[in-house]
Structures are given as C-alpha cells and as structure tokens.
Amino acid sequence: MYKRSGFLALTTVGIVLCTAGLTPSVSQAAGGTADGKGSYADSNGLTAGDVRLINELNEEALVLGRPGTTPGGDLPSATESLRASAAAGDRVTPPAESLERMPDAYRAHGDRATTGISNYIRKWQQVYSHRDGRVQQMTEQQREQLSYGCVGVTWVNSGPYPTNKLAFASFDEEKHRNALENTSPRPGETRAEFEGRIAKQSFDETKGFNRARDVASVMNKALESAHDESAYLSNLKAELAKNDDALAAEDSRSNFYSALRNTPSFKDRNGGNHDPSKMKAVIYSKHFWSGQDPRSPADKRKYGDPDAFRPNQNTGLVDMSNDRNTSRSPAKPGESYVNFDYGWFGDQKEANPDNTIWTHANHYHSPEGGMGPMQVYESKFRNWSSGYTDFDRGTYVITFIPKSWNTAPAKVKQGWP
C-alpha cells in the first residue's frame, strides 16, 4: 500500500498534470503542430473541473523556482504546505524499493515505452542513482519529488526544482513572414487563430534542441580544466568567441553567465564544492502555452500570443521571466487544457535527435484518487516534441549537475532490460 507523504501531508504546491496521450503520426511529429492530436483532457477523459483544479495548483508551483524559496531544491516548507488547499491530498509518495529488486519490462508502443512509478524507481536505482560510482537507494525526499509527475522526473534527476532560466528555441522569422503574407486563414478560422497557428508552426523543436546541445557542449569544454568560477567564465568566453557565437556578448550579469554559481549542487560540498571541473551541463525540455499575459486580449490567451516567448535571433535564448505556468484559455464551452509538460534528456551522446530518449510522465501520483497511478514514459524525440493543442512553445533548457551523479549518462536505453 502507498503511504501519504511523510514530508507534506497537506502539500498541494506544485501538483502536476502532464501530457500522456498516444504516439503521434509521422506527419504530426515532423510538423510539430499537433493540430490533429487534440488536448490531453480529451484524450484521457478528464473533466474541465479536474483540469481547472490541477492547473490552479500547478500555478502555485512557480514559487518553487524562485531563489531562496527551496534551498538545495528541497520541498516546500511546512508553513507553505499549510497555506495550500487540502484538495490535492490524494497525491502520495511511492514506497521505497529494494536495491536487490530488478525492474520489470516496460510496455512498448511505437516510439514510447511505459512503466509505473515504482518500476521506474527500480530502474533509476540500477541505472541512474550512482554517486561516485556507488549505487544508491532513492531517498524518501527524492520519491516525494518524483511523485509530482513530469516535473518530478526532471526534478529528481537534476537536483533543484527546474527554473528554466537557460532556455533555447528556434524560430524561423522568414517562414513566419512568408506564411502571413502568402497564406490565408482556414475556413472558419479567425485571424487570431490563424496568427497563433502560423507562429506555432514557425518554431522548429529539432533546431532548438540542437542549439541547446551545441551550447551545452561548449559549456562542458569550458568546465573541464576550470577549478574556480573565474577560470570557467574565462574559458567559456574564449570558446564562444572562437566560435563567433553571439552568446559571447551576453552581459556578465545575465542568466547565461550566472547559471553555474546559482546551481545548488555546485555549492554543495558533496557535489561541485565550488569546483567547475566537477560539474557538467545537461538538458531538459519544457512545453507550455504562449498566451499567459493576463493583460493581453482574450484571443491571445485562447489562440496563442505570436510575439511571446520567441528566442533571441542571435543567441537562441528565450526570456522565460514571464512564464507563469498559466494554461491555455478555453475558446469553446467544455474545453480545458493542462499548463505544461517537462521531459528529461540529460547528456546523451546519440548524434541523431530522433534516436534520443526523453523521460516524462502523465500526472502526479494518485493511486487511489481521481487521477490514478503515475505512469513514466521514455519517448523518442519525435514523440516528445510533437506536443498537444495545450502547448505552442517548446524550449530546451540547460542546467548543471555534478559529474559524480549518474542521472545523465552518455547512453540511455529505452525500457528494460
């Protein structure tokens, strides 16, 4: 039997519902628009009331990414927990798993392999848990983090709750301009719908992912021989300048140059211990909705804000400071949308993006509640990047973990064995 959280019996901050759904067709995956795929709620039989409650709680999760809120990536404090509604008390922490117990086989379908949360814990312990080469049992705190769903998978593998500050994407300005000038709205499509759709189709997730990989590679080269932050920054600027990369011109106070020092595990004596050579840059992804500004016209909240969350054309960086974890507004009665999805990539060396594996989940763990048990997915990139109508933005985010951790190995095998 599952037990309720030993940390947060009343916690609802950060309760997460993430996308699951079916494997996309090749055309959907290639286009990245998911126009014919529908919403997560439609695919999984959730009511508008279910999604509304969960999204309200998800928006509260934003506090976990604020500096000073959760030192070291810890869970919310008891005071924060007591302020939260008890409505999501059905989220539970899965039990500990023995290190001796091997995982069962995953269920494979198309480009996705699926398993339950407890089986994922068993695989995580065998494959990803190592600290300085020693296998570790997933702690109660880590199991608590994992139980939050898709963001929990990224959380438990990266260390802190994801802050999304080094997010990259690719937007084709010429394609966008040509589509606006040379195409027209579909029958029955409003101008706002048309502009939102064209903006969404002008993003290229493969190029955004590749940009993040290229930058992470440069960062890792700069980290190798640096034993203090000053040496790392000097190495990084030199590498960027050598590659004629526009990131070299970023302000020294920017998120790009301050990211390492703001990583909790870099300062932890059992992690980086302030030595950059003990760290490495890794990647995760976030899918979300663009129309989040409460002051914007209603049509932008329904159909997307064409100008929001576009990357800098020179650097590829996306300003995520206005990301409020706000979901898409319904355009018709009965519509409801979830507000984000996270996928963990790590540091895989597979050159072909289509062969990379992304680990994510369907929703928070509620084996006896309305949502049901949490399922963990290992999806190929085309499956991960295809998205849903809930999302019109996909970013690829760089963060840092200690090299002594094994949560981001060079090779990831889908499923088990």
C-alpha positions as semicolon CSV with decimal commas, in nm:
position;residue;x (nm);y (nm);z (nm)
1;M;0,000;0,000;0,000
2;Y;0,121;0,351;-0,074
3;K;0,174;0,591;0,209
4;R;0,095;0,958;0,224
5;S;0,387;1,196;0,215
6;G;0,598;1,194;0,529
7;F;0,706;1,547;0,445
8;L;0,390;1,715;0,328
9;A;0,064;1,555;0,422
10;L;-0,124;1,864;0,309
11;T;0,104;1,981;0,030
12;T;-0,058;2,087;-0,293
13;V;0,202;2,333;-0,414
14;G;0,328;2,209;-0,746
15;I;0,077;1,929;-0,804
16;V;0,132;1,838;-1,164
17;L;-0,069;1,704;-1,452
18;C;0,141;1,635;-1,759
19;T;0,074;1,510;-2,106
20;A;0,043;1,146;-2,190
21;G;-0,172;1,057;-2,489
22;L;-0,099;0,850;-2,796
23;T;0,203;0,812;-3,017
24;P;0,184;1,081;-3,289
25;S;0,178;1,012;-3,658
26;V;0,488;1,088;-3,860
27;S;0,325;1,394;-4,013
28;Q;0,232;1,533;-3,673
29;A;0,577;1,471;-3,533
30;A;0,750;1,623;-3,832
31;G;0,533;1,931;-3,833
32;G;0,541;1,975;-3,459
33;T;0,200;2,141;-3,464
34;A;-0,017;1,862;-3,321
35;D;-0,316;2,022;-3,496
36;G;-0,494;1,688;-3,526
37;K;-0,385;1,541;-3,193
38;G;-0,629;1,714;-2,963
39;S;-0,585;1,806;-2,599
40;Y;-0,470;1,593;-2,310
41;A;-0,808;1,623;-2,140
42;D;-0,993;1,497;-2,449
43;S;-0,752;1,206;-2,487
44;N;-0,782;1,096;-2,125
45;G;-1,143;1,165;-2,033
46;L;-1,079;1,442;-1,780
47;T;-1,349;1,692;-1,697
48;A;-1,296;2,066;-1,716
49;G;-1,329;2,073;-1,338
50;D;-1,049;1,818;-1,297
51;V;-0,811;2,016;-1,515
52;R;-0,906;2,353;-1,365
53;L;-0,827;2,238;-1,011
54;I;-0,497;2,083;-1,109
55;N;-0,388;2,388;-1,310
56;E;-0,467;2,621;-1,023
57;L;-0,237;2,412;-0,808
58;N;0,026;2,393;-1,083
59;E;0,047;2,771;-1,100
60;E;0,142;2,766;-0,733
61;A;0,443;2,552;-0,827
62;L;0,611;2,858;-0,974
63;V;0,721;2,961;-0,623
64;L;0,946;2,654;-0,610
65;G;1,168;2,804;-0,880
66;R;1,221;3,135;-0,705
67;P;1,559;3,197;-0,541
68;G;1,554;3,134;-0,168
69;T;1,221;2,953;-0,170
70;T;1,355;2,599;-0,166
71;P;1,727;2,592;-0,086
72;G;1,901;2,298;-0,247
73;G;1,588;2,200;-0,434
74;D;1,409;2,093;-0,117
75;L;1,035;2,058;-0,090
76;P;0,814;2,345;0,029
77;S;0,825;2,431;0,396
78;A;0,555;2,322;0,637
79;T;0,427;2,679;0,650
80;E;0,385;2,687;0,273
81;S;0,216;2,349;0,284
82;L;-0,040;2,453;0,543
83;R;-0,136;2,756;0,335
84;A;-0,219;2,530;0,041
85;S;-0,557;2,372;-0,016
86;A;-0,608;2,017;0,106
87;A;-0,794;1,934;-0,216
88;A;-0,496;1,753;-0,363
89;G;-0,431;1,540;-0,058
90;D;-0,462;1,234;-0,281
91;R;-0,104;1,275;-0,404
92;V;0,107;1,014;-0,230
93;T;0,472;0,922;-0,212
94;P;0,550;0,575;-0,350
95;P;0,719;0,330;-0,112
96;A;1,089;0,257;-0,105
97;E;1,218;-0,011;-0,341
98;S;1,486;-0,265;-0,254
99;L;1,818;-0,226;-0,435
100;E;1,813;-0,601;-0,494
101;R;1,487;-0,597;-0,688
102;M;1,533;-0,562;-1,064
103;P;1,286;-0,368;-1,283
104;D;1,017;-0,544;-1,482
105;A;0,991;-0,499;-1,858
106;Y;0,831;-0,176;-1,981
107;R;0,525;-0,173;-2,207
108;A;0,638;-0,062;-2,554
109;H;0,418;0,101;-2,817
110;G;0,565;0,280;-3,117
111;D;0,828;0,531;-3,004
112;R;0,726;0,517;-2,638
113;A;0,791;0,275;-2,351
114;T;0,571;0,299;-2,040
115;T;0,600;0,181;-1,682
116;G;0,463;0,253;-1,335
117;I;0,636;0,483;-1,088
118;S;0,763;0,201;-0,863
119;N;0,918;0,017;-1,156
120;Y;1,083;0,341;-1,269
121;I;1,231;0,379;-0,920
122;R;1,379;0,031;-0,953
123;K;1,532;0,119;-1,291
124;W;1,654;0,455;-1,160
125;Q;1,831;0,282;-0,873
126;Q;2,004;0,036;-1,105
127;V;2,097;0,280;-1,383
128;Y;2,090;0,643;-1,266
129;S;2,133;0,650;-0,888
130;H;2,511;0,623;-0,868
131;R;2,707;0,876;-0,665
132;D;3,082;0,844;-0,715
133;G;3,016;0,505;-0,872
134;R;2,811;0,367;-0,581
135;V;2,452;0,256;-0,627
136;Q;2,206;0,450;-0,409
137;Q;1,854;0,377;-0,294
138;M;1,612;0,654;-0,390
139;T;1,551;0,853;-0,072
140;E;1,212;0,946;0,066
141;Q;1,267;1,307;-0,038
142;Q;1,354;1,200;-0,393
143;R;1,046;0,977;-0,409
144;E;0,842;1,273;-0,288
145;Q;0,984;1,489;-0,565
146;L;0,925;1,220;-0,827
147;S;0,559;1,185;-0,727
148;Y;0,487;1,531;-0,872
149;G;0,468;1,387;-1,225
150;C;0,656;1,512;-1,531
151;V;0,826;1,795;-1,344
152;G;0,909;1,541;-1,073
153;V;1,109;1,329;-1,320
154;T;1,321;1,631;-1,415
155;W;1,338;1,745;-1,052
156;V;1,473;1,416;-0,915
157;N;1,734;1,389;-1,192
158;S;1,856;1,750;-1,199
159;G;1,855;1,827;-0,826
160;P;1,668;2,158;-0,785
161;Y;1,315;2,232;-0,898
162;P;1,360;2,343;-1,262
163;T;1,391;2,720;-1,304
164;N;1,408;2,726;-1,688
165;K;1,647;3,022;-1,696
166;L;1,874;2,893;-1,975
167;A;1,602;2,804;-2,227
168;F;1,669;2,779;-2,601
169;A;1,439;2,759;-2,901
170;S;1,446;2,817;-3,277
171;F;1,201;3,042;-3,462
172;D;1,210;3,086;-3,841
173;E;1,136;3,454;-3,900
174;E;1,133;3,419;-4,279
175;K;0,897;3,122;-4,274
176;H;0,670;3,312;-4,037
177;R;0,669;3,626;-4,251
178;N;0,607;3,434;-4,575
179;A;0,320;3,237;-4,424
180;L;0,149;3,552;-4,301
181;E;0,190;3,721;-4,638
182;N;0,113;3,430;-4,870
183;T;-0,144;3,214;-4,691
184;S;-0,491;3,278;-4,554
185;P;-0,695;3,157;-4,258
186;R;-0,857;2,818;-4,295
187;P;-1,236;2,807;-4,341
188;G;-1,395;2,920;-4,016
189;E;-1,060;3,023;-3,865
190;T;-1,040;3,369;-3,709
191;R;-0,745;3,600;-3,767
192;A;-0,623;3,539;-3,412
193;E;-0,637;3,161;-3,462
194;F;-0,452;3,195;-3,792
195;E;-0,174;3,410;-3,646
196;G;-0,135;3,180;-3,346
197;R;-0,115;2,872;-3,569
198;I;0,140;3,030;-3,804
199;A;0,357;3,136;-3,511
200;K;0,347;2,784;-3,365
201;Q;0,441;2,628;-3,697
202;S;0,737;2,865;-3,730
203;F;0,912;2,709;-3,431
204;D;1,148;2,421;-3,504
205;E;1,199;2,199;-3,199
206;T;1,480;1,999;-3,358
207;K;1,682;2,314;-3,422
208;G;1,604;2,444;-3,073
209;F;1,724;2,118;-2,921
210;N;2,038;2,117;-3,134
211;R;2,116;2,474;-3,031
212;A;2,092;2,378;-2,664
213;R;2,317;2,075;-2,726
214;D;2,578;2,289;-2,901
215;V;2,584;2,542;-2,618
216;A;2,599;2,269;-2,352
217;S;2,895;2,116;-2,537
218;V;3,081;2,449;-2,527
219;M;3,000;2,487;-2,158
220;N;3,131;2,139;-2,083
221;K;3,456;2,212;-2,262
222;A;3,493;2,530;-2,055
223;L;3,425;2,338;-1,733
224;E;3,686;2,066;-1,789
225;S;4,000;2,245;-1,672
226;A;3,844;2,518;-1,457
227;H;3,881;2,491;-1,079
228;D;3,710;2,818;-0,991
229;E;3,427;3,017;-1,144
230;S;3,653;3,289;-1,282
231;A;3,851;3,033;-1,482
232;Y;3,529;2,875;-1,610
233;L;3,392;3,209;-1,728
234;S;3,720;3,297;-1,899
235;N;3,724;2,959;-2,074
236;L;3,360;2,993;-2,174
237;K;3,401;3,340;-2,322
238;A;3,711;3,230;-2,511
239;E;3,534;2,925;-2,658
240;L;3,232;3,132;-2,759
241;A;3,450;3,400;-2,918
242;K;3,645;3,134;-3,108
243;N;3,317;3,000;-3,247
244;D;3,192;3,354;-3,323
245;D;2,890;3,276;-3,104
246;A;2,665;3,570;-3,015
247;L;2,642;3,443;-2,656
248;A;2,991;3,584;-2,603
249;A;2,833;3,930;-2,599
250;E;2,586;3,845;-2,321
251;D;2,610;4,074;-2,019
252;S;2,830;3,927;-1,745
253;R;2,533;3,956;-1,505
254;S;2,299;3,765;-1,736
255;N;2,144;3,429;-1,654
256;F;2,381;3,271;-1,903
257;Y;2,695;3,363;-1,713
258;S;2,548;3,337;-1,362
259;A;2,382;2,997;-1,411
260;L;2,663;2,786;-1,265
261;R;2,702;2,987;-0,946
262;N;2,325;2,976;-0,891
263;T;2,314;2,595;-0,913
264;P;2,268;2,449;-0,561
265;S;2,470;2,133;-0,631
266;F;2,767;2,345;-0,748
267;K;2,793;2,495;-0,399
268;D;2,725;2,167;-0,217
269;R;3,042;2,016;-0,071
270;N;2,914;1,672;-0,173
271;G;2,855;1,797;-0,527
272;G;3,067;2,051;-0,711
273;N;3,207;2,210;-0,395
274;H;3,263;2,532;-0,597
275;D;3,489;2,347;-0,844
276;P;3,355;2,386;-1,203
277;S;3,556;2,087;-1,326
278;K;3,334;1,866;-1,110
279;M;3,017;1,980;-1,291
280;K;2,861;1,919;-1,631
281;A;2,592;2,090;-1,838
282;V;2,281;1,881;-1,913
283;I;1,945;1,938;-2,084
284;Y;1,573;1,906;-2,018
285;S;1,270;2,039;-2,206
286;K;0,953;2,228;-2,121
287;H;0,636;2,254;-2,333
288;F;0,392;2,532;-2,240
289;W;0,142;2,789;-2,371
290;S;0,240;3,134;-2,501
291;G;-0,073;3,335;-2,416
292;Q;-0,005;3,383;-2,046
293;D;-0,018;3,762;-2,005
294;P;-0,338;3,841;-1,810
295;R;-0,339;4,190;-1,964
296;S;-0,339;4,062;-2,323
297;P;-0,657;4,031;-2,534
298;A;-0,865;3,722;-2,469
299;D;-0,793;3,590;-2,820
300;K;-0,420;3,568;-2,744
301;R;-0,489;3,367;-2,430
302;K;-0,711;3,134;-2,636
303;Y;-0,512;3,101;-2,958
304;G;-0,159;3,199;-2,860
305;D;0,047;3,516;-2,848
306;P;0,254;3,526;-3,170
307;D;0,514;3,755;-3,013
308;A;0,554;3,582;-2,677
309;F;0,849;3,361;-2,582
310;R;1,029;3,398;-2,913
311;P;1,403;3,329;-2,892
312;N;1,664;3,595;-2,948
313;Q;1,753;3,551;-3,314
314;N;2,126;3,581;-3,246
315;T;2,164;3,366;-2,935
316;G;1,858;3,138;-2,934
317;L;1,789;3,228;-2,570
318;V;1,425;3,257;-2,462
319;D;1,329;3,505;-2,190
320;M;1,123;3,288;-1,954
321;S;1,070;3,556;-1,690
322;N;0,704;3,594;-1,792
323;D;0,630;3,222;-1,774
324;R;0,362;3,194;-1,505
325;N;0,275;2,825;-1,563
326;T;-0,059;2,951;-1,696
327;S;-0,262;2,720;-1,916
328;R;-0,435;2,798;-2,243
329;S;-0,777;2,961;-2,205
330;P;-1,070;2,764;-2,348
331;A;-1,218;2,900;-2,671
332;K;-1,533;2,689;-2,654
333;P;-1,750;2,553;-2,373
334;G;-1,612;2,229;-2,232
335;E;-1,252;2,283;-2,344
336;S;-0,977;2,252;-2,085
337;Y;-0,600;2,248;-2,116
338;V;-0,308;2,148;-1,894
339;N;-0,039;2,405;-1,841
340;F;0,298;2,239;-1,904
341;D;0,499;1,924;-1,968
342;Y;0,861;1,851;-1,876
343;G;1,096;1,596;-2,034
344;W;1,440;1,490;-1,906
345;F;1,721;1,437;-2,158
346;G;2,045;1,467;-1,962
347;D;2,371;1,431;-2,157
348;Q;2,313;1,159;-2,416
349;K;2,577;1,139;-2,689
350;E;2,346;0,997;-2,958
351;A;2,403;1,229;-3,256
352;N;2,064;1,181;-3,424
353;P;1,795;1,371;-3,229
354;D;1,529;1,123;-3,344
355;N;1,707;0,843;-3,156
356;T;1,735;1,029;-2,825
357;I;1,522;0,926;-2,525
358;W;1,310;1,169;-2,320
359;T;1,177;1,068;-1,980
360;H;0,850;1,225;-1,866
361;A;0,521;1,126;-1,701
362;N;0,144;1,158;-1,726
363;H;0,047;1,326;-1,396
364;Y;0,111;1,329;-1,024
365;H;0,090;1,000;-0,834
366;S;-0,261;0,936;-0,702
367;P;-0,318;0,559;-0,698
368;E;-0,643;0,586;-0,503
369;G;-0,756;0,927;-0,630
370;G;-0,928;1,056;-0,940
371;M;-0,611;1,079;-1,149
372;G;-0,487;0,728;-1,075
373;P;-0,127;0,599;-1,054
374;M;0,158;0,792;-1,212
375;Q;0,299;0,642;-1,532
376;V;0,653;0,716;-1,650
377;Y;0,731;0,739;-2,022
378;E;1,053;0,701;-2,215
379;S;0,984;0,854;-2,556
380;K;1,184;0,908;-2,872
381;F;1,235;1,272;-2,966
382;R;0,972;1,282;-3,242
383;N;0,714;1,155;-2,994
384;W;0,822;1,401;-2,724
385;S;0,842;1,707;-2,949
386;S;0,507;1,658;-3,127
387;G;0,316;1,817;-2,840
388;Y;-0,058;1,872;-2,792
389;T;-0,302;2,152;-2,861
390;D;-0,239;2,253;-2,499
391;F;0,107;2,385;-2,596
392;D;0,251;2,611;-2,863
393;R;0,604;2,656;-2,728
394;G;0,882;2,403;-2,675
395;T;1,207;2,508;-2,510
396;Y;1,528;2,315;-2,442
397;V;1,688;2,414;-2,115
398;I;2,046;2,382;-1,987
399;T;2,120;2,318;-1,621
400;F;2,417;2,172;-1,429
401;I;2,469;1,857;-1,225
402;P;2,781;1,714;-1,056
403;K;2,982;1,470;-1,267
404;S;2,971;1,232;-0,970
405;W;2,597;1,184;-1,035
406;N;2,483;0,934;-1,295
407;T;2,140;1,082;-1,371
408;A;2,264;1,197;-1,714
409;P;2,469;0,912;-1,865
410;A;2,608;0,926;-2,218
411;K;2,385;0,639;-2,332
412;V;2,021;0,580;-2,235
413;K;1,842;0,257;-2,323
414;Q;1,466;0,278;-2,363
415;G;1,272;0,046;-2,132
416;W;1,412;-0,258;-1,951
417;P;1,619;-0,466;-1,995
